[in-house]
Amino acid sequence: MCSPYQPGDAPRTILVAVDGPSASGKSTVSKRLAGQLDFIYVDSGSLYRAITWTANENDIPPGDTAGVVSLLDGLVAEPYLTGRDLRFKVNAIDPGDALRSEAVVERVSDLAAIPEVRTFVVDRLRDAARMGNLVMEGRDIGSVVFPDTLFKFYLDAEPEERARRRFAEQDSGSGGDKLAAVRDSLDRRDRKDTSRQTAPLQIPEGASIINTTSLSLDEVVALIEKSIRAECPTLSQEH
């Protein structure tokens, strides 16, 4: 049996949880892994960012927890598939690239620390299991969202390597000061994620820990895929 999770009357679903801090490689690895397995890829952080974007669009100021909680009362988060990627519209709007804006990225950890926000998101992530086999990445997937799944992986990397990766993603040009700023931003995010009272970033119980610092994308994906196929030998080998 590949997974003990069975949402309601839906068929049993294989759930792969990939957790880790920012720039540990979890997004790239998870997306590639989902393609290899022909699973649906879910970036759980996109829903937190969508809520943050909506709060910004509604001019809810930083620190206004009550305003954010009130916003949730009328918020409709609608999942939809683009290929094999699961995305969310909020109040019928897809924020698109705005989810990666600096204004969203710098604030999302604060909103994600609000218990009501986490409950809202976790409920909708669990509902996503009805859509089929998933590779879901985030910060509490194996510890909170799907703690009973057989497949939990925690990716990490040395801080300097994580900063280098994020710097390269941003295509910010060259310069030691800019790289240092990226490292500082990651450090702030780490402190917020690990110190929040509700569902802090942690290594899920029973998770396989993979340090990706010196591993290629293909090597990390191969390690995880091998582990999954060992438990689920009937999975298609076509991808």
Buried (B, 14 or more C-beta within 10 A) or exposed (E): EBBEBEBEEEEBBBBBBBBBBBBBBBBBBBBBBBBBBEBBBBBBBBBBBBBBBBBBBEEBEEEEBEEBBBBBEEBEBEBEEEEBBBBBBBEEBBBEEBBBBEEBBBBBBBBBBBEBBBEBBBEBBBEBBEBBBBBBBBBBBBBBBBBEBBBBBBBBBEBEBBBBBBBEEEEEEEEEEEBEBBBEBBBEBBEBBEEBEBBBBBBBEEBBEBBBBEBEBEEBBBBBBEBBBEEBEEBEEEE
